[in-house]
Amino acid sequence: MLFVIGIAGLIYSAVLFVNGSLSSNTIKLLITYGVLSLLFFISGISQVLTTKDEA
């Protein structure tokens, strides 16, 4: 789930970057969403890598 949230946030950050004007508010949103979504993405990847299936 963290991986999906991270991907969605990165896509939204890319849309903000492409469509947004470079005002102060847009830059703050871009940095905030980008950092948080990157954190979620990395957490999701590490969770998938450390989960072991012992069935």
Buried (B, 14 or more C-beta within 10 A) or exposed (E): EBBEBBBBBBEBBBEBBEEBEEEEEBBEBBEEBBEBBBBBBEBBEEEEEEEEEEE
